[in-house]
Amino acid sequence: VLTTCALVVFLKCSIFISNSNMVPFFEYSLFKWANAIYLFNIGDQVPL
């Protein structure tokens, strides 16, 4: 539940950044988030 909530917040922030900067930031954010999930799942602490 916490992960899903954090994901929603992160994606909303990514969309906001993408809209404000007019750059394709969304795809990079998804990759970064997926990488963070992977690292978190193997036990590393990942600052978001």
C-alpha positions as CSV (number, residue, x, y, z in Angstrom):
1,V,0.0,0.0,0.0
2,L,2.8,2.4,0.9
3,T,4.7,1.6,-2.3
4,T,1.6,2.2,-4.4
5,C,0.9,5.6,-2.7
6,A,4.6,6.6,-3.1
7,L,4.4,5.6,-6.7
8,V,1.3,7.8,-7.4
9,V,3.0,10.8,-5.7
10,F,6.2,10.3,-7.6
11,L,4.4,10.0,-10.9
12,K,2.4,13.1,-10.2
13,C,5.6,15.0,-9.4
14,S,7.2,13.7,-12.6
15,I,4.2,14.9,-14.6
16,F,4.4,18.3,-13.0
17,I,8.2,18.6,-13.7
18,S,7.6,17.4,-17.2
19,N,4.9,20.0,-17.8
20,S,6.8,22.9,-16.2
21,N,10.2,22.1,-17.9
22,M,8.7,21.1,-21.3
23,V,11.1,18.1,-21.5
24,P,10.5,14.4,-21.9
25,F,11.1,13.7,-18.2
26,F,8.3,11.2,-17.7
27,E,10.0,8.2,-19.3
28,Y,13.2,8.9,-17.4
29,S,11.3,9.1,-14.2
30,L,9.6,5.7,-14.8
31,F,13.0,4.2,-15.4
32,K,14.4,5.8,-12.3
33,W,11.5,4.6,-10.2
34,A,11.7,1.1,-11.5
35,N,15.4,1.0,-10.7
36,A,14.7,2.4,-7.2
37,I,12.1,-0.4,-6.7
38,Y,14.6,-3.0,-7.8
39,L,17.3,-1.7,-5.5
40,F,14.9,-1.5,-2.6
41,N,13.7,-5.0,-3.2
42,I,17.3,-6.4,-3.0
43,G,17.8,-4.6,0.3
44,D,19.4,-1.3,-0.5
45,Q,18.2,2.0,0.8
46,V,17.4,4.3,-2.1
47,P,16.8,8.0,-1.6
48,L,14.0,9.2,-3.8
